[in-house]
């Protein structure tokens, strides 16, 4: 009996020493971290010792730089389209010119033209035929010159794109310096990014969302309250669509998600990739409408966060803390914020964004986590969803 008691005691002690999952924290811990973050942000703001006039000027600089960055992005996109268009035209013209030169070489150009001219029946015909030869020769020369000019112009456009991208990197650095002056941080200045003030508001919304679900300060989130359902099978976020851009480095920062377009444009509904809970609903640093949802996949044994950006509008009755299924739409595709054309920017990360118990508690840590995962081979939506290979290959089912 004593032996059985000792065994049970050892098992009980062993179980007691098993740490609770880092993501299983109480509402009180959420509240404490929120207070600490608010305090740190306030201390950081005070430490800058800026006058209001300096702060106003820095804010104005930030807005001007953001506008310049958006304009640069449009220039790069327009130049890229021109380069692609002229590349296709140059390829077509090169093939046409090559055929023409091969024909002239094969037919012995000089003899062919001479035979054509001297076989004239009269002086009028002779003059006419000589003029035709001059026109053909001039056309050949113009075609070659035009081709050479197009190639040179395209090289110039490609250099302009490189220059604009270098300037964009410089503007990002300048924006980061201005943010530091205001006590902010440069936290992955791209789609879906948020300021410190926005993060504080998001944390407040999360805490209020848990309270609305009946959570008390001593409750363990997901255990005593706000119990999460399973994500189920992950699905595409649109009924019809195609990938237009991949995860990858762009001008010094990581494009953290894939971009998805649709023939339906703003009429395309956006759905969660799986069942989950809305953890954030906000306008990002550039004004894009964003929704963030967390999902627990028992199939993969992993938490995920999915972010949906550039929405034209939200679905009705959408709020932080709401449980959603993959069949409930959350908004419509759009081009709000730092966007060029109507599309969905979709980020998927194997962590819980804005959750103090994990590795993506703040925007900085989330961005760094995504970079680390990307370097290890995780490619966001490509690693989680079933999508056609390459870009512009469409689907018509979720």
KOLTI-178493 format. One line per 8 residues: number of its first residue (from 1); their letters; for each residue x negated, y, z of C-alpha. Coordinates in pm, 1 decimal. Example, Ala and Ser with C-alpha at 12.3 -4.5 7.8 and 13.67 -1.06 7.14 Angstrom:
1> as> -1230.0/-450.0/780.0  -1367.0/-106.0/714.0;
This chain:
1> xxxxxxxx> 0.0/0.0/0.0  -287.0/234.2/91.3  -458.0/146.4/-234.2  -142.1/233.5/-430.4  -111.7/559.9/-234.7  -474.0/649.0/-316.5  -418.0/574.9/-684.6  -104.5/792.5/-688.5;
9> xxxxxxxx> -290.1/1067.8/-501.6  -578.1/1058.5/-751.1  -331.6/1073.2/-1042.9  -147.3/1364.5/-880.0  -474.2/1553.4/-822.4  -579.2/1481.8/-1180.2  -248.8/1610.8/-1318.7  -272.4/1918.6/-1097.6;
17> xxxxxxxx> -613.9/1999.9/-1239.4  -492.0/1988.3/-1601.0  -483.1/2353.2/-1709.1  -159.2/2500.4/-1837.6  -184.6/2584.9/-2205.8  -341.6/2923.5/-2265.6  -23.6/3026.4/-2447.5  198.8/2929.7/-2150.0;
25> xxxxxxxx> 196.0/3246.7/-1939.0  452.0/3415.8/-1718.8  651.3/3725.9/-1796.1  469.8/3892.5/-1505.2  137.5/3835.0/-1682.5  283.3/3991.2/-1997.1  391.8/4293.4/-1793.1  52.9/4321.5/-1619.4;
33> xxxxxxxx> -133.9/4305.0/-1949.7  100.1/4562.4/-2101.4  33.4/4799.3/-1808.7  -343.1/4743.8/-1839.0  -335.0/4806.5/-2213.3  -134.0/5125.7/-2165.2  -380.1/5241.2/-1896.8  -685.2/5161.6/-2110.9;
41> xxxxxxxx> -534.5/5347.9/-2406.1  -458.2/5649.7/-2189.5  -808.5/5650.5/-2036.2  -957.5/5619.1/-2381.3  -749.4/5912.8/-2502.7  -851.1/6128.2/-2205.8  -1216.4/6031.4/-2249.7  -1219.4/6181.6/-2596.8;
49> xxxxxxxx> -1179.3/6526.3/-2431.2  -1025.7/6672.8/-2744.0  -837.5/7000.2/-2758.1  -492.5/6982.4/-2915.9  -617.6/7181.4/-3215.7  -895.0/6923.6/-3272.5  -647.8/6639.0/-3236.7  -411.3/6802.3/-3486.8;
57> xxxxxxxx> -698.1/6851.4/-3732.6  -811.8/6488.9/-3690.8  -455.1/6369.8/-3750.2  -435.3/6586.6/-4061.9  -766.7/6441.2/-4183.3  -631.5/6091.2/-4126.6  -315.6/6159.6/-4327.5  -518.8/6315.0/-4611.3;
65> xxxxxxxx> -756.8/6019.7/-4619.3  -468.3/5772.4/-4619.1  -316.1/5956.3/-4917.7  -653.3/5955.9/-5097.4  -686.0/5582.7/-5030.7  -341.8/5518.2/-5174.6  -420.8/5731.7/-5481.6  -750.0/5545.9/-5524.9;
73> xxxxxxxx> -566.3/5216.2/-5505.1  -330.8/5328.5/-5781.7  -623.6/5445.1/-5995.9  -797.1/5109.7/-5951.5  -479.3/4924.8/-6043.5  -420.9/5139.5/-6354.6  -783.7/5105.7/-6465.9  -770.2/4730.1/-6410.9;
81> xxxxxxxx> -459.5/4706.8/-6629.9  -631.3/4911.9/-6902.3  -944.2/4695.4/-6882.9  -735.4/4380.8/-6917.3  -534.6/4526.4/-7207.4  -843.9/4643.5/-7392.9  -1021.5/4318.2/-7319.4  -741.3/4131.1/-7498.8;
89> xxxxxxxx> -746.0/4384.0/-7786.4  -1124.9/4364.6/-7817.4  -1106.8/3984.9/-7827.9  -841.5/4001.9/-8101.5  -1029.5/4269.4/-8298.5  -1359.9/4082.4/-8265.5  -1204.2/3768.7/-8411.9  -1048.8/3973.2/-8696.7;
97> xxxxxxxx> -1379.0/4150.4/-8772.3  -1570.6/3824.4/-8760.0  -1333.5/3670.5/-9016.9  -1365.7/3976.2/-9239.9  -1746.1/3972.1/-9228.4  -1756.5/3598.2/-9290.7  -1533.1/3644.3/-9595.4  -1742.0/3928.1/-9734.9;
105> xxxxxxxx> -2062.2/3735.1/-9676.1  -1918.6/3423.9/-9838.4  -1793.1/3612.0/-10143.6  -2118.5/3811.8/-10185.0  -1986.1/4159.8/-10112.2  -2197.5/4358.7/-10361.1  -2125.5/4135.2/-10664.1  -1757.9/4109.8/-10571.8;
113> xxxxxxxx> -1712.7/4488.0/-10553.4  -1920.1/4541.9/-10872.0  -1718.7/4287.5/-11070.5  -1398.9/4449.8/-10945.8  -1505.4/4801.0/-11051.2  -1660.6/4722.0/-11394.0  -1362.9/4514.5/-11500.9  -1150.0/4828.7/-11512.2;
121> xxxxxxxx> -952.4/4865.1/-11834.0  -983.8/5243.7/-11859.7  -1129.4/5546.4/-11685.0  -823.2/5600.2/-11467.8  -834.9/5238.1/-11355.6  -1210.7/5269.4/-11298.5  -1168.5/5572.2/-11073.0  -887.7/5397.1/-10886.5;
129> xxxxxxxx> -1094.5/5081.8/-10832.0  -1396.6/5280.8/-10717.7  -1172.6/5460.7/-10466.7  -1040.2/5125.7/-10338.6  -1395.4/4999.9/-10283.6  -1480.4/5319.7/-10094.7  -1170.4/5272.0/-9876.9  -1254.5/4908.6/-9802.0;
137> xxxxxxxx> -1612.7/5001.9/-9712.1  -1492.3/5290.2/-9497.7  -1236.4/5062.4/-9328.8  -1505.8/4808.7/-9250.3  -1727.7/5077.7/-9101.6  -1438.3/5228.3/-8902.1  -1342.9/4886.3/-8764.0  -1697.4/4816.6/-8646.4;
145> xxxxxxxx> -1728.5/5167.6/-8496.7  -1387.1/5137.6/-8327.3  -1482.7/4801.6/-8183.3  -1811.7/4936.6/-8050.4  -1632.9/5236.9/-7895.6  -1369.4/5017.1/-7727.6  -1641.5/4798.1/-7577.5  -1828.6/5104.9/-7451.5;
153> xxxxxxxx> -1504.0/5254.9/-7312.4  -1423.2/4933.6/-7130.9  -1768.8/4922.3/-6976.4  -1708.0/5279.1/-6858.2  -1369.5/5178.3/-6706.8  -1528.9/4883.7/-6528.6  -1792.1/5118.7/-6384.8  -1515.7/5358.2/-6279.9;
161> xxxxxxxx> -1341.0/5073.0/-6098.0  -1664.5/4987.5/-5916.1  -1712.1/5355.2/-5826.3  -1352.2/5386.5/-5703.3  -1387.6/5071.2/-5493.0  -1711.0/5205.3/-5341.5  -1530.9/5532.9/-5268.1  -1242.9/5338.5/-5111.5;
169> xxxxxxxx> -1489.8/5168.8/-4875.4  -1631.9/5510.5/-4784.0  -1281.7/5643.8/-4719.7  -1210.1/5347.8/-4492.6  -1526.4/5428.3/-4298.0  -1426.5/5794.8/-4281.0  -1081.0/5696.2/-4160.3  -1239.4/5472.4/-3897.5;
177> xxxxxxxx> -1457.6/5761.5/-3774.2  -1154.5/5988.5/-3745.0  -967.9/5722.3/-3551.0  -1258.9/5679.7/-3310.1  -1249.5/6055.1/-3244.4  -888.0/6014.9/-3138.8  -963.5/5717.3/-2916.1  -820.4/5474.5/-3169.5;
185> xxxxxxxx> -991.2/5178.9/-3334.1  -1038.5/5085.8/-3697.5  -853.6/4754.6/-3685.5  -845.7/4595.5/-4028.4  -707.9/4896.4/-4214.7  -493.5/4712.8/-4465.2  -146.8/4562.8/-4504.0  42.9/4508.0/-4175.8;
193> xxxxxxxx> -215.2/4693.5/-3958.0  -98.8/4889.4/-3653.8  -232.3/5166.7/-3432.3  -287.8/5135.4/-3057.9  33.7/5330.1/-2991.7  225.6/5094.5/-3220.4  78.8/4791.1/-3043.9  193.8/4923.1/-2706.8;
201> xxxxxxxx> 545.7/4967.3/-2847.8  536.3/4610.4/-2984.3  430.0/4471.9/-2643.7  712.4/4667.3/-2479.1  959.8/4519.1/-2728.3  828.7/4167.1/-2658.6  863.9/4210.4/-2279.9  1216.3/4351.9/-2321.0;
209> xxxxxxxx> 1300.6/4066.3/-2558.5  1197.9/3807.3/-2297.5  1401.8/3985.7/-2031.5  1708.3/3975.2/-2255.5  1656.5/3599.3/-2281.1  1684.2/3574.2/-1901.3  1313.2/3563.6/-1816.9  1197.4/3672.5/-1470.0;
217> xxxxxxxx> 847.2/3784.9/-1373.5  757.3/3441.9/-1229.4  900.1/3245.5/-1525.5  661.5/3066.9/-1759.0  755.0/3175.4/-2110.4  870.8/2881.5/-2320.5  910.2/2657.5/-2016.0  1138.0/2829.6/-1764.1;
225> xxxxxxxx> 1296.9/3060.6/-2021.2  1283.0/3155.4/-2390.3  1227.0/2791.5/-2484.1  1117.8/2769.6/-2846.9  1259.5/2526.2/-3101.5  1051.2/2341.6/-3355.5  947.1/2512.7/-3678.3  1057.7/2216.7/-3890.7;
233> xxxxxxxx> 922.1/2181.3/-4243.6  747.3/2494.8/-4367.7  906.8/2638.8/-4681.9  842.6/2914.3/-4934.4  967.1/3259.4/-4827.1  1155.6/3331.3/-5152.0  1399.8/3137.8/-5367.6  1221.9/3249.0/-5683.3;
241> xxxxxxxx> 874.3/3393.2/-5709.7  510.4/3367.1/-5810.7  178.2/3448.0/-5645.0  23.6/3768.6/-5778.4  -278.7/3800.1/-5547.1  -471.6/3570.4/-5314.7  -631.6/3596.6/-4972.0  -984.4/3735.8/-5010.0;
249> xxxxxxxx> -1229.3/4022.1/-4967.4  -1141.4/4356.7/-5126.2  -1372.0/4655.3/-5101.5  -1517.5/4567.4/-4761.2  -1204.7/4440.7/-4584.4  -1018.4/4110.7/-4597.8  -685.5/4096.5/-4779.2  -532.9/3873.5/-4513.9;
257> xxxxxxxx> -232.2/3742.2/-4703.3  -104.6/3641.8/-5042.8  115.7/3871.1/-5251.4  434.3/3727.6/-5402.4  636.1/3885.0/-5681.4  977.7/3794.1/-5820.8  1178.3/3861.1/-6135.9  1459.7/3974.5/-5902.2;
265> xxxxxxxx> 1253.3/4262.6/-5759.5  1428.9/4434.6/-5470.5  1714.6/4187.5/-5503.4  1496.7/3899.3/-5381.3  1577.5/3792.5/-5024.5  1290.4/3711.8/-4787.3  1322.9/3411.1/-4557.2  1110.1/3285.0/-4265.7;
273> xxxxxxxx> 873.4/3005.6/-4366.5  1013.2/2799.4/-4076.8  1233.8/2817.9/-3769.8  1091.8/3058.2/-3514.6  1126.1/3369.9/-3302.2  1084.2/3730.5/-3413.0  796.0/3880.4/-3214.1  762.4/4216.1/-3390.0;
281> xxxxxxxx> 953.7/4445.2/-3623.4  769.9/4764.7/-3714.1  636.2/5004.9/-3975.7  266.2/4941.1/-4030.2  -12.5/5201.5/-4041.4  89.4/5302.6/-4394.0  467.3/5289.7/-4346.6  544.1/4939.1/-4475.9;
289> xxxxxxxx> 838.4/4760.0/-4313.2  702.5/4447.8/-4142.6  850.1/4148.6/-3958.4  635.4/3905.2/-3755.5  765.9/3560.7/-3655.1  602.6/3290.1/-3443.5  662.1/2920.5/-3506.3  565.8/2603.4/-3321.3;
297> xxxxxxxx> 506.4/2306.5/-3551.7  523.3/1970.8/-3373.6  417.3/1810.5/-3701.5  87.2/1999.2/-3694.1  75.9/2042.7/-3314.5  3.1/2410.3/-3366.9  143.8/2761.4/-3316.8  160.3/2986.4/-3622.7;
305> xxxxxxxx> 242.9/3351.2/-3686.0  388.5/3465.0/-4017.4  402.2/3833.8/-4120.3  620.6/3970.8/-4399.8  529.7/4319.5/-4527.9  649.8/4588.7/-4774.5  1016.8/4496.0/-4723.7  1260.9/4740.9/-4883.7;
313> xxxxxxxx> 1507.0/4685.5/-4596.4  1569.1/4460.1/-4297.8  1853.6/4212.9/-4264.1  2128.9/4332.5/-4026.5  2106.3/4252.7/-3654.8  1734.1/4179.9/-3667.2  1556.1/4230.8/-3333.8  1253.3/4116.8/-3133.6;
321> xxxxxxxx> 1327.5/3796.2/-2942.1  1584.5/3672.9/-3192.0  1559.8/3306.4/-3289.7  1584.2/3253.7/-3664.3  1595.4/2952.3/-3892.0  1428.9/2915.5/-4228.2  1773.5/2961.5/-4387.5  1836.7/3307.6/-4237.9;
329> xxxxxxxx> 1705.3/3591.5/-4451.6  1516.3/3870.3/-4272.2  1511.3/4136.4/-4543.1  1457.4/4217.8/-4909.0  1140.3/4238.7/-5117.7  1012.9/4593.4/-5166.7  718.2/4830.3/-5203.6  718.7/5032.5/-4880.7;
337> xxxxxxxx> 384.1/5150.0/-4741.9  48.7/5091.7/-4909.3  188.4/4895.8/-5204.9  163.4/4905.6/-5583.7  469.9/4741.5/-5730.3  750.2/4544.4/-5564.1  619.1/4236.2/-5384.6  599.1/4048.4/-5055.0;
345> xxxxxxxx> 272.1/4048.2/-4863.4  275.4/3725.2/-4660.2  24.2/3645.7/-4386.4  14.4/3313.2/-4202.2  -226.6/3251.9/-3913.9  -267.2/2952.0/-3678.1  -227.9/3162.8/-3363.1  30.7/3366.1/-3169.1;
353> xxxxxxxx> 1.4/3735.0/-3253.8  50.0/3986.1/-2966.7  63.3/3698.1/-2713.9  -168.3/3757.2/-2417.6  -228.9/3386.7/-2365.0  -398.9/3327.6/-2700.6  -676.2/3433.9/-2935.5  -465.0/3692.6/-3124.4;
361> xxxxxxxx> -349.7/3908.8/-2832.6  -441.5/4240.5/-2997.3  -460.5/4355.2/-3357.2  -841.9/4362.5/-3340.4  -861.3/4004.0/-3215.2  -602.1/3892.6/-3471.5  -796.7/4049.8/-3758.8  -1124.5/3897.0/-3638.4;
369> xxxxxxxx> -952.3/3560.3/-3592.6  -821.4/3570.0/-3951.8  -1170.1/3654.3/-4085.6  -1320.2/3369.0/-3883.6  -1054.2/3124.0/-4006.3  -1099.2/3238.4/-4366.5  -1475.2/3181.8/-4343.6  -1401.0/2830.7/-4215.9;
377> xxxxxxxx> -1178.9/2755.8/-4514.4  -829.4/2847.3/-4390.3  -652.7/3033.6/-4673.5  -332.8/3141.5/-4501.5  -17.8/3052.1/-4693.8  -218.2/2833.2/-4932.5  -316.8/2613.2/-4635.8  38.1/2582.6/-4500.3;
385> xxxxxxxx> 289.8/2609.1/-4785.9  329.6/2415.6/-5109.4  269.8/2674.0/-5380.9  186.8/2644.0/-5753.3  -184.2/2670.0/-5825.8  -316.3/2998.0/-5959.0  -126.5/3322.0/-6011.1  193.3/3403.3/-6201.4;
393> xxxxxx> 305.0/3038.0/-6199.1  665.7/3066.4/-6085.5  895.6/2856.8/-5869.5  1274.8/2854.4/-5849.6  1335.0/2662.0/-5529.8  1221.3/2696.2/-5171.3;
